[in-house]
């Protein structure tokens, strides 16, 4: 990568982190659901969330399979 793309990549990850920073108590599935909207890869989401790539894949699968868990009214 060149210097400009390194800067762009770092800024993209920083913005992704800021999107989930207020979600400290949120589950990994919720964080993946939020970051998925930005088209981030499993590797990028793992870096932002501080988890393993396989954990991100599992969370993404869970969100797709079960949908977003909404609280009962």
N, C-alpha and C positions, 0 to 999 in steps of 0.2 A: 504494500500500500504506500501511496505517497503521502506527503505531509497533510495535504488538504483532505484526502479521504480519511486519514487517521483522525483528524480533527472532527470531521463530520460524523464518523463512527462513534467517537467518544461523546459527542454532543447528543447523538441519538440515544445512546445508553443512559446518559445522564437525565434526559427528559423522561425516558421510560422509568427510571428509578423514582423520579419526582412524582410520577403518576401513581405509584403504589406506596410511596413513603407515608402517606396519611392512612394507609390501610394496614398498619402494623399488626393488628389483631386478626386480620382477614386470613382466610385459608389460602393455601397455595392455589387451589382451584379458582378462587375469586381473583387472585393476582394474575393468573394465566388468562382468565377471561378478559380482564382489563387490557393486558398487554397484547393479547391476540388481535385486538381491534387495530393495532398499529402495524400488523404484519411482521412482527419480530420472529426470528427463528427460535427453535428450542434452545440452541446454544446461547443466544442473546438473552432470552428470558431467564435461563439458568444463571447467567452471570449477574443479572439485575437482582434476582431473588436470592442468590447465594445458595442454590441447590444443585443437585445433579441433573444432567440432561434427561436421564430416564425418569426421574421424578416429574419433570415438566411434561414429558410425553404421557405419563400416567394421568396427571392432572388434566391435561387437554382431552384425553380419551374420556375421562370421567365426566367432564363438562359436556362433551358431545353426546355421550350415552344417556346421561341422566338429566341434562339440561341444568339450568340454574335452579338451585334449591331455593324456593321462595317460602318465607315464613307463612304459616297458616294464620288466617285472620281470626 
